[in-house]
């Protein structure tokens, strides 16, 4: 779980190195990842 409400901006995909991201602050659930993937599929499909 994330410490506060968060969102994914799937319309602006970027890649980042692990070094730039820093420490882990939370994890997305399987359900949240499924929603993210579905949104990405709508954009790129």
Buried (B, 14 or more C-beta within 10 A) or exposed (E): EEEEEEEEEBEEEEEEEEEEEEEEEEEBEEEBEEBBEEEBEEEEE
